[in-house]
Structures are given as C-alpha cells and as structure tokens.
C-alpha cells in the first residue's frame, strides 16, 4: 500500500501559515525549507542499532518509529530492507494515532540484523521460520521455528518444557520465593524460612507472530492457603531464535512494621529451571560469567590438570566444550581411573554488592564448598549442559541491581537445576521497614516543623512499601550443544547490554512528537551554542560518574539519582529527609529523555532507561489505596508522606514506551487513566489548608500544574494509544482543557473544582491569582506543547501563553495584568523555556529576548558557575573520585531542559 495522498489544499495552506508563524525564529533559510519537508513525511527511515554489534545473540528487538501527522493511514503496512536491499522480515503494529486517525507511532519487531535497516511503506517479508502459537491444548505452545516452549495455563509451572527439535533442553520453569517471617537486627541466629511457589492466575497471548510472540502470565506466590507478592511475567519469542526473553515484575504487598521484627521479609526471589543431563560427566559443561566477557569454563568431571594426561587433543576438546572421543582412545592410565575423579555438581556465584562477587563449587549437597574465584562485577550469565544440548541463562543488570546470585545444582545427576536469584538468599533479608520512629511528629504542626529542619514530609504509617514494584529482565538460550567461546561471548554481551534498534533523532524531530519544536540536534555552530552543549555534556557525564562513585546501585535503588549535595561532608545528602533520593523531582527524567531524543547517544538512553524502570515502578504505588500516586523525594523511595500525581506522572514513561514498545511500561501508563480517583483518598494539601475541606466527588480541588499535568498525560497517552478507555480519556483531555481556559485567570487561577463523573472543572466566579514555581516543572510545558499541536482550542492556547508570558514578568507587569502580583517565585532559569515557547508561538520578540536573559542571568547555573569537578580522595571521602559541590539535581534538570528547549526554539536569537 502506498502512502496516503496529501490532505486538502485548505490544510496545506494552514500548514504553510503555521510555518510562516515560526519563520521569524527559524531564520529565512529554515523557514523556506519547512514547507518542503512536508512533502517527505512518508520518506523511508533508516534504523540503526543503539550500540555497535547489531542483534548479536539476542532473540530479537522491537523499535518504535514516529510519523508526521497524515503521513500514513491506520492500516498502512511496512517493509524492511538491509544495506544491500535484501528484505528483512518484520512485524508491525500501531502504537499511537494522531487525532485525524493517521499513524503517529508504529512498532516494528525484527529477529535478525547487524547493520542499518531501511523502513518504508510496503509489504513485509515473512520469515522462513515463523513464530507460531498454539493455544488449543492444556498448554500454550510457542514455536520459533528452532525451539518450542510449552507454557502452563495453571498450577505453579510457568514453562513446562523448552525443546530444540526433539531434544528437551529445559523444563519445569517456575518462580521461587523464600519468606523470612522474622528478622533480628543484632543476631540472626537460627532463622526459619518459608518457601512459596508462583501460582498462575491468568495466561494471555498478547502477540502471536509471525516475527514476534508475547505471552503474559499473571499470578501470585502461594504456600498453602496464603497468596501474596503478585507477579506479572511476559515471555518474548522471535522468529528463528534459539532463545527467549522474560520480563519479570513483582509488586510488594507484604507487611513490615517499623520497630517490629516480624513481617514479610523476602530472603530469596528467583526464577528456576530444571535441565536434563544426558551426557557422560566428562561431556557435561559449566560456564559462568565473570568480569567483562570472562567465563569460568569447566566440566562436571574435569580431565585437565590430572597427574596422568589423557592427551592434549582430549583436554583441548573438553575445554572447548566439544564431545570427547571414546575413552578407549585416551591414555588408559586415565581411562581406568575415571571413577576417582570428583564430579562437581554444584556452583554458586553470589554478587552481594556492586563491587564484588564470589564463586564457589562443591561435589554435591552435604559436602564442603571450594572457592573457585571471584571478581568485581559478574555478567549474570551461566550455562549448564553437554554435547547433546544445554541451557544458557542470564539476568540483566546483575551487579547493578545486587544482591543477585546464580546457582547450578546437581549437574552430576540426571537433572540439573539452575536458579537466577533476583534477590540472593545469601544476602541480608529484604528489609523495607521505615527508617525512624517518627520522633514525636504526631500532628500536622509537628510534621511541618520537621519539614522545616530535615525537609522530610513525615506522617505516621505513610512510609510504607505496600504497593511498590520492581521489574527484572532475563534471557534464556536452548543450545544444541555446548556453545563455542565466541558464541558464549555473544550471549554474555546480550545479557550485559540488550541490543536495541532505534530511529534516528532527525525522524523524531521531523515527526513532531514529544513537544513539537522543543528539541533539535546538537549544534556547535557558534561559540555560545557550543558552550551550552559543553555544559549539557558536563552535567550528564557528572551524574553518570556519580552513579559509579557513590554506588547508586541495588535492587530497589538502581536508576535513581540523589537530590542535593552536602558540601561539608562531601557526600550527597543520602540520609537527610527530602534531600536524598530524587524520585523525579523537577523532572530529571525529562531532561535525560530530551537529551537522548536530540542526540541519539547510547549512554544517555541507557541512563534514562534505568531511570524509567526505577521511577515508574519503585517510586509509584501499584496496589492499595494510593495506587496511581507516587512518593516525593526522600531517604527511602517510598518514605515521604507526600503521595502525589507529579511523581506517578505518565509523561516520564511515554518516551521509553514509544521508543521500544515495552509492554510493561504500557501497563503502567494505562493504570494511571483513572488516577483522578485518588483525590478522594488523599488530599495533597491536607497539612496546610486553613479552611475545612472534605473531598467531594463532584468538587475536588485539583491544581492546574503538578496535579493536572500528571492526569492529562495519562489521558492523552490512552487516547493516542486507542487504549480500552481512550474515549473517556479523550473526553477528559478536552473537557479539562476547556475548563482551564474558561477560568477567569486561566492557568494563573491555580486550581479548580473537578467533577470525577463528568471530568470537568467548574468555572470559578471570582478571579484568583495562585501561582507556584512548581506548577510547570513536572512536564507542563512539554505536555502543553503537545496538546496545542494536537488540539485546536485557541482559548486554551491563550491561557497557557499568558501563563508563560507572566511567570517571569516583573511584579508590576503581573499586577497590571491580573490585579495582583504572583508573590515570591523561584526557578526562573527553568521557566525561561516557557518564555521561549510562548515567544515562538506568538511571535513576541521581547519575550524571546527575555527567555535568554532569564536563562543566563537569573537563578540556577550561570556562565560563571565553575563547570568543573574537584578531585576527592583520602580522609575527605569514602571513595576517591570527584565532586561538583555547586551542582544540585533540581538545577540540573531545569538547566538541561531550558538549554535544550531554548536552543531548539530560539537558537538563532541568542544574545
């Protein structure tokens, strides 16, 4: 099918008019080019791999590609070709639509490729070996054309079997949970534990080929009559692959009370498979990943290093993992004594910190362990099997999300067992209890006093982990024999860095997605632009280095950054109330994703990916009365009593979802569609209200800044995805936009009374001036840029442009416009991007000038900031490294966003 024709001449004229509106800011050359760009909306797109090496040993990759409005109809098909013009099989589906029904985002799954690929309209090639799914029997059977996986529909066995041809490579794939009901802080002593199995509740086939199949398994861990710790597992299969991927999510719903030793403490959490062992012990091989691509390469019964030599060729073959010749051909001094060579059946690699792993082995249960080495950071990869086939397995972010562990058991018997521990049973139990006793903060007044000293918004019983979640990713290979060293290295690479196909920044910019006009490719064409680019590079590199230096790693912590630095102690304020973990405060997520969108840099993508996985899972509640709300920054990610929309904000998740089509993040965004209901449960202003307030379903006080931006991002995303509630979501987007526009003072009114049933704001009868410096720093500008681009609602546009125009205005200008000034405000540098956006939209040259004035000369970072680090070592710090004591995460996020957006909007108007 060919691309749809251009829209009507009337639409073309409107497009040309919009281009003219921007021409004064873009410059004559770019303004002339803009209309011509419309003609290439449906041009082919060159896709590339985020890192070098292509797909490698991974089963497949899925990429999201955006399209300009009107480029393709909803039923458009796509074809993929490699650099030689050869057709590459691809599976395509829509991710999002423009309001006119044309495609906005499409997802494309591939199971092969190493170089650049070209995506264009056309008919997709079909793989020689298709993925097929058979739901007809007691299992869901998925075949990639190379392996067949039988998935259970009930019971505790998630994966019944994994076969390659007629050979069963693995079976009995199940979940493992060890609960410790009591914890002793001083002395563990003899600790009793309980073992739970993963009980399947529901199995759903979400995709069934021909290139990609996805099977979702939901349930809870169960022992006897008790079920807890819900899980959601997705298994991903690609055509022609000998491997599959697992995305594993748990949601914590246990009880851990501060000051009490009893509760639901997780002692071990993992995924386990059984592996049939058919070969002779000397043809059974163990491979465990160490540093880099390093491997422990051993046999269950080793014939190297013996007093008697079986022959160099035999030894070399065993080390290579090849089937050995018949022992009758060996030196008989070895052959006749094989029974005296120990068989090593058990191996354990434990990574209990980011800085060290240990490896040990033993012959079998009941006998002593022998040290087998160690190192700093293991890959999380292992293999057990033999000449007739074997099972490779890997846990992504293994050391980053410690404590993790890999176990191989009973490899000397007919059936080995492998366990990938997401939480190592050799670590301390997972202790999620709140970290202090409240210190007498029983009333709101006392809690506000506490906020004034430690910046912690404390409230009894609010620092609970109930409802937080965590997602892990695992890979499995069914090998026809023990892989070669090169093949194993490729599997290790896939575990360490999962290959990702990506669309180029130019396509993202051209399609006008994620805030049209707010980002552009890096530009060093002038000294002033180059200096800002240098500053942006400095800030990202500094945070990347701080993650390493400060060890911001761990199962619950990896992906977050700290909020504020303690210049006296030379550490981030990890133990001081609201100054510790950042939890998306002032949108570092947005800064990172915009930095990636404009640059295509792999290191920025991976940093943002880890943050998205963390902030969307750990910082947000997914169960219980606060489901749909996130937690403000604090010493523990869930500790602060401010549970708000601004942290659960769908805005922060959309990037990763649309760039990768990740279903788990899609779940998180869909779950937020009804999060307006949380305003009945928890009043975010309860501690500071002076007037009595009882939540009323038909008159909820909802702010137009942090509250509404969190709500409207979920509604907008559901609408464009055409999700199950998209019509309701669309209605709420439009009705709340209309409601804000109708207020006497628009956005400056501050808040409105919201009706949950109608999805509308009541129009206030009296003008109010209520402006917060926080309102626009949780994605409001970026969302409004999208909404204004999508929805024809001039009154809303005017209301937002007025907010942009007057936030950074003088108090006299504010008073002249609204009858009252905005009071004491902060964060002017971050708000300079609002000046820039409104300047381009309205053609206001004075506003454009003010944008750069506020960017360079208000608060935040300035050109006179040090823009360098200082060395840190010796008794000054725990670990040698560097510090930039002048850096704070609030300023970094706002400077980063303002720099990126101002350059894109007003790069040619710099002073």
ChimeraX attribute file (.defattr): number of C-alpha atoms within 10 A of each C-alpha:
attribute: neighborCount
match mode: 1-to-1
recipient: residues
	/A:1	12
	/A:2	14
	/A:3	17
	/A:4	13
	/A:5	11
	/A:6	14
	/A:7	10
	/A:8	9
	/A:9	9
	/A:10	9
	/A:11	11
	/A:12	14
	/A:13	12
	/A:14	12
	/A:15	15
	/A:16	17
	/A:17	13
	/A:18	14
	/A:19	18
	/A:20	17
	/A:21	16
	/A:22	20
	/A:23	18
	/A:24	18
	/A:25	23
	/A:26	21
	/A:27	13
	/A:28	11
	/A:29	9
	/A:30	14
	/A:31	18
	/A:32	15
	/A:33	11
	/A:34	19
	/A:35	18
	/A:36	11
	/A:37	10
	/A:38	19
	/A:39	11
	/A:40	12
	/A:41	19
	/A:42	18
	/A:43	14
	/A:44	15
	/A:45	19
	/A:46	18
	/A:47	20
	/A:48	20
	/A:49	22
	/A:50	20
	/A:51	16
	/A:52	12
	/A:53	14
	/A:54	19
	/A:55	23
	/A:56	19
	/A:57	23
	/A:58	28
	/A:59	27
	/A:60	27
	/A:61	23
	/A:62	22
	/A:63	23
	/A:64	24
	/A:65	25
	/A:66	24
	/A:67	26
	/A:68	22
	/A:69	21
	/A:70	23
	/A:71	23
	/A:72	24
	/A:73	20
	/A:74	18
	/A:75	11
	/A:76	20
	/A:77	18
	/A:78	21
	/A:79	21
	/A:80	26
	/A:81	20
	/A:82	17
	/A:83	12
	/A:84	8
	/A:85	10
	/A:86	11
	/A:87	18
	/A:88	20
	/A:89	24
	/A:90	27
	/A:91	23
	/A:92	20
	/A:93	17
	/A:94	19
	/A:95	23
	/A:96	24
	/A:97	24
	/A:98	19
	/A:99	15
	/A:100	12
	/A:101	14
	/A:102	20
	/A:103	24
	/A:104	28
	/A:105	23
	/A:106	22
	/A:107	21
	/A:108	25
	/A:109	25
	/A:110	23
	/A:111	22
	/A:112	23
	/A:113	20
	/A:114	15
	/A:115	15
	/A:116	17
	/A:117	23
	/A:118	17
	/A:119	22
	/A:120	19
	/A:121	18
	/A:122	14
	/A:123	16
	/A:124	19
	/A:125	17
	/A:126	16
	/A:127	21
	/A:128	12
	/A:129	16
	/A:130	22
	/A:131	25
	/A:132	21
	/A:133	22
	/A:134	13
	/A:135	14
	/A:136	8
	/A:137	8
	/A:138	11
	/A:139	18
	/A:140	20
	/A:141	20
	/A:142	25
	/A:143	26
	/A:144	27
	/A:145	19
	/A:146	18
	/A:147	26
	/A:148	24
	/A:149	23
	/A:150	22
	/A:151	24
	/A:152	23
	/A:153	21
	/A:154	16
	/A:155	13
	/A:156	23
	/A:157	21
	/A:158	25
	/A:159	22
	/A:160	21
	/A:161	21
	/A:162	28
	/A:163	21
	/A:164	22
	/A:165	12
	/A:166	8
	/A:167	16
	/A:168	21
	/A:169	26
	/A:170	30
	/A:171	22
	/A:172	20
	/A:173	23
	/A:174	22
	/A:175	24
	/A:176	21
	/A:177	23
	/A:178	22
	/A:179	21
	/A:180	20
	/A:181	19
	/A:182	18
	/A:183	21
	/A:184	11
	/A:185	7
	/A:186	6
	/A:187	8
	/A:188	10
	/A:189	8
	/A:190	6
	/A:191	11
	/A:192	10
	/A:193	15
	/A:194	12
	/A:195	15
	/A:196	22
	/A:197	19
	/A:198	25
	/A:199	24
	/A:200	22
	/A:201	16
	/A:202	13
	/A:203	21
	/A:204	14
	/A:205	16
	/A:206	12
	/A:207	17
	/A:208	18
	/A:209	22
	/A:210	21
	/A:211	30
	/A:212	26
	/A:213	24
	/A:214	20
	/A:215	20
	/A:216	18
	/A:217	22
	/A:218	17
	/A:219	22
	/A:220	22
	/A:221	22
	/A:222	19
	/A:223	15
	/A:224	7
	/A:225	5
	/A:226	9
	/A:227	15
	/A:228	18
	/A:229	21
	/A:230	21
	/A:231	23
	/A:232	20
	/A:233	21
	/A:234	22
	/A:235	19
	/A:236	21
	/A:237	31
	/A:238	33
	/A:239	31
	/A:240	21
	/A:241	24
	/A:242	23
	/A:243	27
	/A:244	21
	/A:245	21
	/A:246	20
	/A:247	18
	/A:248	21
	/A:249	20
	/A:250	21
	/A:251	23
	/A:252	22
	/A:253	18
	/A:254	17
	/A:255	16
	/A:256	21
	/A:257	16
	/A:258	18
	/A:259	11
	/A:260	11
	/A:261	15
	/A:262	15
	/A:263	18
	/A:264	24
	/A:265	23
	/A:266	24
	/A:267	22
	/A:268	25
	/A:269	24
	/A:270	20
	/A:271	21
	/A:272	22
	/A:273	25
	/A:274	22
	/A:275	28
	/A:276	23
	/A:277	26
	/A:278	17
	/A:279	17
	/A:280	14
	/A:281	21
	/A:282	22
	/A:283	24
	/A:284	30
	/A:285	28
	/A:286	25
	/A:287	23
	/A:288	28
	/A:289	23
	/A:290	24
	/A:291	14
	/A:292	14
	/A:293	18
	/A:294	16
	/A:295	20
	/A:296	15
	/A:297	16
	/A:298	20
	/A:299	25
	/A:300	25
	/A:301	23
	/A:302	21
	/A:303	23
	/A:304	18
	/A:305	9
	/A:306	10
	/A:307	9
	/A:308	14
	/A:309	16
	/A:310	20
	/A:311	14
	/A:312	10
	/A:313	12
	/A:314	22
	/A:315	18
	/A:316	14
	/A:317	14
	/A:318	24
	/A:319	18
	/A:320	16
	/A:321	26
	/A:322	21
	/A:323	19
	/A:324	18
	/A:325	13
	/A:326	9
	/A:327	14
	/A:328	10
	/A:329	12
	/A:330	18
	/A:331	14
	/A:332	14
	/A:333	12
	/A:334	20
	/A:335	16
	/A:336	12
	/A:337	10
	/A:338	16
	/A:339	10
	/A:340	9
	/A:341	14
	/A:342	14
	/A:343	20
	/A:344	21
	/A:345	24
	/A:346	23
	/A:347	25
	/A:348	21
	/A:349	26
	/A:350	25
	/A:351	31
	/A:352	22
	/A:353	19
	/A:354	21
	/A:355	14
	/A:356	14
	/A:357	22
	/A:358	19
	/A:359	23
	/A:360	15
	/A:361	20
	/A:362	21
	/A:363	21
	/A:364	18
	/A:365	11
	/A:366	7
	/A:367	8
	/A:368	10
	/A:369	16
	/A:370	12
	/A:371	13
	/A:372	14
	/A:373	13
	/A:374	17
	/A:375	13
	/A:376	15
	/A:377	20
	/A:378	31
	/A:379	26
	/A:380	28
	/A:381	31
	/A:382	28
	/A:383	26
	/A:384	27
	/A:385	33
	/A:386	29
	/A:387	23
	/A:388	19
	/A:389	25
	/A:390	28
	/A:391	26
	/A:392	26
	/A:393	26
	/A:394	26
	/A:395	27
	/A:396	21
	/A:397	23
	/A:398	29
	/A:399	27
	/A:400	23
	/A:401	24
	/A:402	25
	/A:403	26
	/A:404	32
	/A:405	30
	/A:406	28
	/A:407	20
	/A:408	25
	/A:409	24
	/A:410	23
	/A:411	28
	/A:412	22
	/A:413	15
	/A:414	11
	/A:415	16
	/A:416	20
	/A:417	22
	/A:418	27
	/A:419	23
	/A:420	26
	/A:421	26
	/A:422	26
	/A:423	26
	/A:424	26
	/A:425	22
	/A:426	15
	/A:427	17
	/A:428	16
	/A:429	20
	/A:430	21
	/A:431	14
	/A:432	22
	/A:433	20
	/A:434	22
	/A:435	14
	/A:436	9
	/A:437	10
	/A:438	15
	/A:439	10
	/A:440	10
	/A:441	16
	/A:442	12
	/A:443	12
	/A:444	15
	/A:445	12
	/A:446	15
	/A:447	21
	/A:448	18
	/A:449	15
	/A:450	19
	/A:451	15
	/A:452	11
	/A:453	10
	/A:454	14
	/A:455	18
	/A:456	25
	/A:457	23
	/A:458	26
	/A:459	19
	/A:460	15
	/A:461	12
	/A:462	17
	/A:463	25
	/A:464	23
	/A:465	24
	/A:466	22
	/A:467	25
	/A:468	24
	/A:469	26
	/A:470	19
	/A:471	22
	/A:472	18
	/A:473	19
	/A:474	22
	/A:475	23
	/A:476	24
	/A:477	25
	/A:478	27
	/A:479	24
	/A:480	20
	/A:481	19
	/A:482	28
	/A:483	24
	/A:484	13
	/A:485	17
	/A:486	10
	/A:487	13
	/A:488	23
	/A:489	20
	/A:490	18
	/A:491	27
	/A:492	30
	/A:493	20
	/A:494	21
	/A:495	25
	/A:496	21
	/A:497	15
	/A:498	21
	/A:499	23
	/A:500	19
	/A:501	27
	/A:502	22
	/A:503	23
	/A:504	19
	/A:505	18
	/A:506	15
	/A:507	21
	/A:508	21
	/A:509	22
	/A:510	19
	/A:511	20
	/A:512	19
	/A:513	21
	/A:514	20
	/A:515	19
	/A:516	22
	/A:517	21
	/A:518	27
	/A:519	26
	/A:520	24
	/A:521	17
	/A:522	16
	/A:523	13
	/A:524	13
	/A:525	8
	/A:526	11
	/A:527	9
	/A:528	13
	/A:529	18
	/A:530	14
	/A:531	13
	/A:532	20
	/A:533	18
	/A:534	13
	/A:535	19
	/A:536	20
	/A:537	13
	/A:538	15
	/A:539	20
	/A:540	19
	/A:541	13
	/A:542	17
	/A:543	17
	/A:544	15
	/A:545	15
	/A:546	19
	/A:547	17
	/A:548	13
	/A:549	15
	/A:550	16
	/A:551	16
	/A:552	18
	/A:553	21
	/A:554	20
	/A:555	22
	/A:556	21
	/A:557	21
	/A:558	21
	/A:559	24
	/A:560	27
	/A:561	23
	/A:562	26
	/A:563	24
	/A:564	23
	/A:565	21
	/A:566	14
	/A:567	13
	/A:568	8
	/A:569	10
	/A:570	16
	/A:571	16
	/A:572	22
	/A:573	20
	/A:574	19
	/A:575	14
	/A:576	17
	/A:577	22
	/A:578	25
	/A:579	22
	/A:580	23
	/A:581	28
	/A:582	25
	/A:583	32
	/A:584	31
	/A:585	21
	/A:586	25
	/A:587	25
	/A:588	26
	/A:589	26
	/A:590	24
	/A:591	24
	/A:592	21
	/A:593	25
	/A:594	25
	/A:595	25
	/A:596	22
	/A:597	25
	/A:598	20
	/A:599	18
	/A:600	19
	/A:601	14
	/A:602	16
	/A:603	15
	/A:604	19
	/A:605	20
	/A:606	16
	/A:607	20
	/A:608	26
	/A:609	18
	/A:610	14
	/A:611	24
	/A:612	24
	/A:613	22
	/A:614	23
	/A:615	28
	/A:616	28
	/A:617	25
	/A:618	29
	/A:619	33
	/A:620	30
	/A:621	26
	/A:622	25
	/A:623	17
	/A:624	11
	/A:625	15
	/A:626	21
	/A:627	21
	/A:628	28
	/A:629	27
	/A:630	29
	/A:631	29
	/A:632	28
	/A:633	28
	/A:634	29
	/A:635	21
	/A:636	26
	/A:637	26
	/A:638	28
	/A:639	28
	/A:640	24
	/A:641	21
	/A:642	25
	/A:643	26
	/A:644	23
	/A:645	27
	/A:646	29
	/A:647	29
	/A:648	32
	/A:649	31
	/A:650	29
	/A:651	27
	/A:652	28
	/A:653	25
	/A:654	21
	/A:655	24
	/A:656	19
	/A:657	21
	/A:658	22
	/A:659	23
	/A:660	21
	/A:661	24
	/A:662	16
	/A:663	15
	/A:664	20
	/A:665	23
	/A:666	21
	/A:667	11
	/A:668	21
	/A:669	25
	/A:670	21
	/A:671	16
	/A:672	26
	/A:673	27
	/A:674	17
	/A:675	19
	/A:676	23
	/A:677	18
	/A:678	17
	/A:679	22
	/A:680	15
	/A:681	11
	/A:682	16
	/A:683	19
	/A:684	18
	/A:685	11
	/A:686	14
	/A:687	13
	/A:688	10
	/A:689	10
	/A:690	8
	/A:691	7
	/A:692	6
	/A:693	12
	/A:694	12
	/A:695	13
	/A:696	14
	/A:697	15
	/A:698	16
	/A:699	16
	/A:700	23
	/A:701	23
	/A:702	21
	/A:703	20
	/A:704	24
	/A:705	24
	/A:706	22
	/A:707	23
	/A:708	23
	/A:709	27
	/A:710	29
	/A:711	28
	/A:712	28
	/A:713	28
	/A:714	27
	/A:715	30
	/A:716	24
	/A:717	24
	/A:718	25
	/A:719	25
	/A:720	21
	/A:721	21
	/A:722	17
	/A:723	17
	/A:724	11
	/A:725	15
	/A:726	19
	/A:727	15
	/A:728	16
	/A:729	26
	/A:730	19
	/A:731	17
	/A:732	22
	/A:733	23
	/A:734	19
	/A:735	16
	/A:736	22
	/A:737	25
	/A:738	19
	/A:739	20
	/A:740	28
	/A:741	21
	/A:742	18
	/A:743	23
	/A:744	18
	/A:745	21
	/A:746	28
	/A:747	27
	/A:748	26
	/A:749	21
	/A:750	19
	/A:751	24
	/A:752	23
	/A:753	19
	/A:754	24
	/A:755	18
	/A:756	19
	/A:757	9
	/A:758	12
	/A:759	19
	/A:760	23
	/A:761	25
	/A:762	18
	/A:763	17
	/A:764	17
	/A:765	8
	/A:766	9
	/A:767	14
	/A:768	18
	/A:769	20
	/A:770	16
	/A:771	22
	/A:772	18
	/A:773	16
	/A:774	16
	/A:775	21
	/A:776	24
	/A:777	25
	/A:778	28
	/A:779	24
	/A:780	24
	/A:781	23
	/A:782	24
	/A:783	21
	/A:784	21
	/A:785	23
	/A:786	20
	/A:787	22
	/A:788	17
	/A:789	16
	/A:790	14
	/A:791	14
	/A:792	10
	/A:793	15
	/A:794	12
	/A:795	15
	/A:796	24
	/A:797	22
	/A:798	16
	/A:799	21
	/A:800	23
	/A:801	21
	/A:802	18
	/A:803	22
	/A:804	25
	/A:805	23
	/A:806	21
	/A:807	25
	/A:808	25
	/A:809	18
	/A:810	12
	/A:811	16
	/A:812	13
	/A:813	16
	/A:814	19
	/A:815	15
	/A:816	11
	/A:817	13
	/A:818	18
	/A:819	13
	/A:820	15
	/A:821	20
	/A:822	22
	/A:823	11
	/A:824	9
	/A:825	12
	/A:826	15
	/A:827	19
	/A:828	21
	/A:829	27
	/A:830	29
	/A:831	24
	/A:832	32
	/A:833	31
	/A:834	30
	/A:835	32
	/A:836	30
	/A:837	27
	/A:838	26
	/A:839	25
	/A:840	21
	/A:841	18
	/A:842	14
	/A:843	16
	/A:844	16
	/A:845	15
	/A:846	10
	/A:847	24
	/A:848	25
	/A:849	17
	/A:850	18
	/A:851	30
	/A:852	25
	/A:853	15
	/A:854	20
	/A:855	24
	/A:856	18
	/A:857	13
	/A:858	17
	/A:859	15
	/A:860	21
	/A:861	22
	/A:862	14
	/A:863	11
	/A:864	7
	/A:865	10
	/A:866	13
	/A:867	15
	/A:868	15
	/A:869	15
	/A:870	11
	/A:871	9
	/A:872	16
	/A:873	12
	/A:874	9
	/A:875	8
	/A:876	12
	/A:877	13
	/A:878	13
	/A:879	13
	/A:880	14
	/A:881	17
	/A:882	18
	/A:883	21
	/A:884	19
	/A:885	18
	/A:886	16
	/A:887	22
	/A:888	16
	/A:889	22
	/A:890	21
	/A:891	21
	/A:892	22
	/A:893	23
	/A:894	27
	/A:895	28
	/A:896	27
	/A:897	30
	/A:898	25
	/A:899	26
	/A:900	25
	/A:901	24
	/A:902	28
	/A:903	25
	/A:904	23
	/A:905	25
	/A:906	22
	/A:907	22
	/A:908	15
	/A:909	17
	/A:910	15
	/A:911	9
